[in-house]
Amino acid sequence: GESVGLHLPTLSVQEGDNSIINCAYSNSASDYFIWYKQESGKGPQFIIDIRSNMDKRQGQRVTVLLNKTVKHLSLQIAATQPGDSAVYFCAEGEGGSYIPTFGRGTSLIVHP
Amino acid sequence: DAGITQSPRHKVTETGTPVTLRCHQTENHRYMYWYRQDPGHGLRLIHYSYGVKDTDKGEVSDGYSVSRSKTEDFLLTLESATSSQTSVYFCAISENTGELFFGEGSRLTVL
């Protein structure tokens, strides 16, 4: 079937490299940001979130950086593995809103 | 994994026929959403619900209606399917701000 990854920005990396996926957001009033991972044929899954009062948050092999000055969000994946191959979406929202706005996504391809 | 079940997972139908997609959750989450996903467009919100019988439109609601008669079920109806509604439809649930749990998707093809 047609891949959700078509027409998306693509990042290709070698297994073991670090990956950085970027996201520009538009709403300066957004105060929460979330990264989702979507594997082929599946629904998006929550990876990590960050609030606007933070500029960095770390999880297991992932780090999210937030630069509110330039409205930029990034997801860093350490020691990228083939299982990390997926489409990654950022989402933003304002406090009290249960309707996040999703970005278009970036396709990450990890070569063994 | 969050308890979300979408049905049917795949459906092929003809233009002009009615279609209903069902989302069932076992998490008792307050918020439920229907998104469609198309190449190049990412996830676009169709409708959402913030409680039983409480629903509102998203950015691409034309041609779709929803109903939520019970906390656990959120139905998406295409009264008269068109080819432009060929897509993958995702249901999602949420209890906390912004953190959505998605179902596995329903692939709809309208011929």
Contacts between the chains, C-beta under 8 A, distances in Angstrom:
chain1	res1	chain2	res2	distance
A	1	B	107	6.9
A	2	B	39	6.1
A	3	B	39	7.5
A	4	B	37	5.9
A	4	B	39	6.5
A	4	B	88	7.3
A	6	B	39	4.3
A	6	B	40	7.0
A	7	B	39	5.2
A	7	B	40	3.8
A	8	B	40	7.4
A	32	B	97	6.0
A	32	B	98	5.0
A	34	B	98	5.5
A	34	B	99	6.4
A	36	B	100	8.0
A	41	B	105	7.7
A	42	B	104	6.1
A	42	B	105	7.3
A	43	B	90	5.3
A	43	B	92	7.7
A	43	B	102	3.3
A	43	B	103	5.4
A	43	B	104	5.4
A	43	B	105	5.5
A	44	B	43	7.3
A	44	B	90	7.5
A	44	B	100	7.6
A	44	B	102	5.0
A	45	B	102	7.1
A	46	B	99	5.7
A	46	B	100	7.4
A	46	B	101	7.2
A	49	B	98	7.1
A	49	B	99	6.6
A	89	B	42	6.7
A	89	B	43	6.9
A	91	B	98	6.5
A	93	B	97	6.6
A	93	B	98	4.4
A	95	B	97	7.0
A	96	B	97	7.0
A	97	B	97	6.9
A	97	B	98	7.4
A	98	B	31	5.0
A	98	B	48	7.8
A	98	B	50	7.0
A	98	B	94	5.7
A	98	B	97	6.1
A	98	B	98	7.0
A	99	B	45	6.8
A	99	B	48	6.6
A	99	B	58	7.7
A	100	B	98	4.4
A	100	B	100	7.0
A	102	B	42	5.3
A	102	B	43	4.4
A	103	B	42	6.5
A	104	B	40	7.4
A	104	B	41	7.4
A	104	B	42	4.3
A	105	B	42	5.4
